[in-house]
Amino acid sequence: MISGTVLSLHRWPVKSFRGETHEALDLDARGVPGDRAHAVWLKGGKRATARLVPGLLRWSARYDAPVDGTVPQPLVTAPDGTVLRWDDPALPGLLSADLAREVDVVRDPAGMQDLPSSILVTLEPTRRALEAELGEPVDLRRFRTNVHVDLPAEPWAEARWEGRRLRIGDAEVELLHPCLRCSIVARDPETNAKSPRVLKTLVREHGAVFGINARPLGPATIRVGDPVTLEP
């Protein structure tokens, strides 16, 4: 049995925007309530992601009210520091002007994760190993994780954990399958500059894997510092 600790917790109120870091997060059948509950859509009905519209990564979002039973409208911050609420009628126009694309804003309190009703768990040994391979710091925000843990495991051990269970404090999650990374990880989360070595190294050396998708098995609250145990 492998045991470790929760290092950090993250929620992303708007898909492809910068998100929030928390000391505690609730889990429920949707994953993390409020996670990716909002998204930007291109006119014509296609969801805008950072793969298509990298400028989304320069925007940020946060909740200024508890996500407790209901999902509030988040506050979003534009690259120039302008702050608006998600339901502000001026927001689509500001986004369209900044992104040079005609867009709408969409809300689904159930969440719009790429894998429905899931969370992403990442491992500190894997992050450190990638950092060593690249010879430069690796910002965890590239990977848009929900739960980042430190375990005494080999780097990329998560690729072999499919079907096992992870206990995080009072929560138990089922490990689904390794997370295959896309071009979003090749963008610096602070500057939005392209750094393709990150994705190229993951693809060439590790089958594009970083982290593992998981599904909560019941409601719980998890906290930074909680014990983490990989069950046999």
C-alpha positions as CSV (number, residue, x, y, z in Angstrom):
1,M,0.0,0.0,0.0
2,I,1.4,3.4,-1.0
3,S,0.6,6.4,1.2
4,G,1.2,10.2,0.7
5,T,-0.3,13.6,1.1
6,V,-2.5,16.1,-0.8
7,L,-0.2,19.0,-1.9
8,S,-2.7,21.3,-3.7
9,L,-6.4,21.5,-4.8
10,H,-7.7,23.3,-7.9
11,R,-11.0,24.2,-9.5
12,W,-11.5,25.7,-13.0
13,P,-14.9,27.6,-13.1
14,V,-14.5,28.4,-16.8
15,K,-13.1,25.9,-19.3
16,S,-9.7,27.0,-20.6
17,F,-9.6,30.1,-18.3
18,R,-7.2,30.3,-15.4
19,G,-8.8,28.9,-12.2
20,E,-8.7,28.8,-8.4
21,T,-6.5,27.2,-5.8
22,H,-8.2,26.0,-2.6
23,E,-7.3,24.7,0.8
24,A,-10.4,22.5,0.7
25,L,-12.8,21.2,-2.0
26,D,-16.0,19.3,-2.0
27,L,-16.5,16.2,-4.2
28,D,-19.8,14.9,-5.4
29,A,-21.1,12.8,-8.3
30,R,-20.2,15.5,-10.8
31,G,-16.6,15.6,-9.6
32,V,-15.7,19.0,-8.1
33,P,-18.9,21.2,-8.0
34,G,-18.6,24.2,-10.2
35,D,-15.6,22.8,-12.1
36,R,-15.8,23.7,-15.8
37,A,-19.4,24.7,-15.3
38,H,-18.9,27.6,-17.8
39,A,-17.4,27.7,-21.3
40,V,-16.9,30.0,-24.3
41,W,-18.5,28.9,-27.5
42,L,-17.7,30.1,-31.0
43,K,-20.6,31.4,-33.1
44,G,-22.0,28.5,-34.9
45,G,-22.1,26.1,-31.9
46,K,-18.5,24.8,-31.5
47,R,-17.0,25.0,-28.0
48,A,-13.9,27.2,-27.9
49,T,-10.9,25.6,-26.2
50,A,-7.4,26.7,-25.7
51,R,-6.4,24.3,-28.5
52,L,-8.4,26.4,-30.9
53,V,-8.2,29.8,-29.2
54,P,-5.1,30.1,-27.0
55,G,-6.1,33.6,-25.9
56,L,-8.6,32.0,-23.5
57,L,-5.7,31.1,-21.2
58,R,-5.1,34.9,-20.5
59,W,-8.5,35.2,-18.8
60,S,-9.2,34.0,-15.3
61,A,-12.3,33.1,-13.3
62,R,-13.2,32.6,-9.7
63,Y,-16.3,32.2,-7.5
64,D,-16.9,34.8,-4.9
65,A,-19.7,32.9,-3.2
66,P,-19.8,29.3,-1.9
67,V,-20.4,26.5,-4.4
68,D,-22.8,24.7,-2.0
69,G,-25.7,23.0,-3.6
70,T,-25.9,25.7,-6.4
71,V,-23.2,27.0,-8.7
72,P,-23.0,30.8,-8.6
73,Q,-22.1,33.0,-11.5
74,P,-18.3,33.4,-11.4
75,L,-16.3,36.6,-11.7
76,V,-14.0,36.7,-14.7
77,T,-11.0,38.9,-15.2
78,A,-9.8,40.0,-18.6
79,P,-6.2,40.3,-19.5
80,D,-6.4,44.1,-19.0
81,G,-7.8,43.6,-15.5
82,T,-11.4,44.3,-16.2
83,V,-13.7,42.3,-13.9
84,L,-17.2,41.2,-14.9
85,R,-19.7,38.6,-13.8
86,W,-20.4,35.7,-16.1
87,D,-23.9,36.9,-16.8
88,D,-22.9,40.5,-17.6
89,P,-24.3,41.2,-21.1
90,A,-21.1,43.0,-21.9
91,L,-18.9,39.9,-21.5
92,P,-19.5,38.2,-24.9
93,G,-18.5,41.4,-26.7
94,L,-15.4,41.9,-24.6
95,L,-14.3,38.3,-25.2
96,S,-15.0,38.6,-28.9
97,A,-12.9,41.7,-29.2
98,D,-10.0,40.3,-27.2
99,L,-10.0,36.9,-29.0
100,A,-10.8,38.3,-32.4
101,R,-13.5,35.6,-32.7
102,E,-17.3,36.0,-32.4
103,V,-18.2,34.0,-29.2
104,D,-21.0,33.4,-26.8
105,V,-20.8,32.3,-23.2
106,V,-22.5,29.1,-22.0
107,R,-23.3,27.8,-18.5
108,D,-24.0,24.2,-17.3
109,P,-24.0,23.8,-13.5
110,A,-23.5,20.0,-14.1
111,G,-20.1,20.6,-15.5
112,M,-18.6,20.4,-19.0
113,Q,-15.5,18.3,-18.4
114,D,-14.0,16.4,-21.3
115,L,-14.7,13.3,-19.3
116,P,-18.1,13.8,-17.5
117,S,-18.4,13.4,-13.7
118,S,-14.6,13.1,-13.1
119,I,-11.6,14.8,-11.5
120,L,-8.0,14.8,-12.5
121,V,-5.3,13.6,-10.1
122,T,-1.7,14.4,-10.7
123,L,1.5,13.2,-9.0
124,E,4.4,15.3,-7.7
125,P,7.0,12.6,-8.6
126,T,5.8,12.8,-12.2
127,R,6.0,16.6,-12.2
128,R,9.5,16.6,-10.7
129,A,10.7,14.0,-13.2
130,L,9.4,16.0,-16.2
131,E,11.1,19.1,-14.8
132,A,14.4,17.2,-14.6
133,E,13.9,15.9,-18.2
134,L,13.3,19.4,-19.5
135,G,15.9,21.1,-17.4
136,E,13.5,23.9,-16.5
137,P,10.7,24.5,-14.0
138,V,7.3,22.9,-14.8
139,D,4.3,24.9,-13.7
140,L,1.5,22.6,-12.5
141,R,-1.1,24.9,-13.9
142,R,-0.2,23.6,-17.4
143,F,-2.0,20.4,-16.5
144,R,-5.2,21.9,-15.1
145,T,-5.4,19.3,-12.3
146,N,-7.9,19.1,-9.5
147,V,-6.0,17.1,-6.9
148,H,-2.2,17.1,-6.8
149,V,-0.6,14.6,-4.5
150,D,2.8,13.5,-3.3
151,L,3.2,9.7,-3.1
152,P,6.4,7.6,-2.9
153,A,5.8,6.2,-6.4
154,E,7.9,6.0,-9.5
155,P,7.3,8.8,-12.0
156,W,4.4,8.0,-14.4
157,A,3.3,5.2,-12.1
158,E,-0.2,6.5,-12.6
159,A,-0.3,5.0,-16.1
160,R,-0.5,1.6,-14.5
161,W,-3.2,2.4,-11.9
162,E,-6.3,2.0,-14.0
163,G,-9.1,0.3,-12.1
164,R,-7.6,0.8,-8.6
165,R,-9.0,3.1,-5.9
166,L,-7.4,6.1,-4.2
167,R,-8.4,7.2,-0.7
168,I,-8.0,11.0,-0.2
169,G,-8.9,12.0,3.4
170,D,-12.5,10.9,3.8
171,A,-13.1,10.5,0.1
172,E,-12.6,7.5,-2.1
173,V,-12.2,7.7,-5.9
174,E,-12.0,5.1,-8.6
175,L,-9.1,5.6,-10.9
176,L,-10.3,5.4,-14.5
177,H,-7.5,5.8,-17.1
178,P,-4.3,7.9,-17.6
179,C,-4.9,11.4,-18.9
180,L,-3.6,11.9,-22.5
181,R,-2.4,15.4,-22.9
182,C,-3.1,17.8,-25.7
183,S,-1.5,21.0,-27.0
184,I,-2.8,23.1,-24.0
185,V,0.2,21.9,-22.0
186,A,2.5,23.6,-24.5
187,R,1.4,27.0,-23.4
188,D,3.0,28.8,-20.5
189,P,0.1,29.4,-18.0
190,E,1.5,32.8,-17.0
191,T,2.7,34.3,-20.3
192,N,0.7,32.2,-22.8
193,A,4.0,31.7,-24.7
194,K,4.4,28.5,-26.7
195,S,6.8,26.0,-25.3
196,P,6.3,22.9,-27.4
197,R,9.1,20.9,-25.7
198,V,6.7,20.0,-22.9
199,L,4.2,18.2,-25.1
200,K,6.9,16.8,-27.4
201,T,8.7,15.2,-24.4
202,L,5.5,13.8,-23.0
203,V,4.5,12.3,-26.4
204,R,8.0,10.9,-27.2
205,E,8.9,9.6,-23.8
206,H,5.7,8.9,-22.0
207,G,2.9,8.2,-24.4
208,A,1.5,11.7,-23.8
209,V,0.4,10.7,-20.3
210,F,0.4,13.1,-17.3
211,G,-2.0,12.3,-14.4
212,I,-5.0,10.0,-14.2
213,N,-8.7,10.6,-14.4
214,A,-10.8,9.5,-11.4
215,R,-14.4,9.4,-10.4
216,P,-15.6,10.1,-6.8
217,L,-17.5,7.3,-5.2
218,G,-19.4,9.5,-2.8
219,P,-19.7,13.0,-1.5
220,A,-16.8,14.2,0.7
221,T,-14.7,17.2,1.5
222,I,-10.9,16.9,0.9
223,R,-8.2,19.3,2.1
224,V,-4.6,20.2,1.5
225,G,-2.5,18.0,3.8
226,D,-5.0,15.1,3.8
227,P,-3.5,11.6,3.7
228,V,-3.7,9.8,0.4
229,T,-3.6,6.0,0.1
230,L,-3.5,3.9,-3.1
231,E,-5.4,0.8,-2.3
232,P,-4.1,-2.6,-3.7
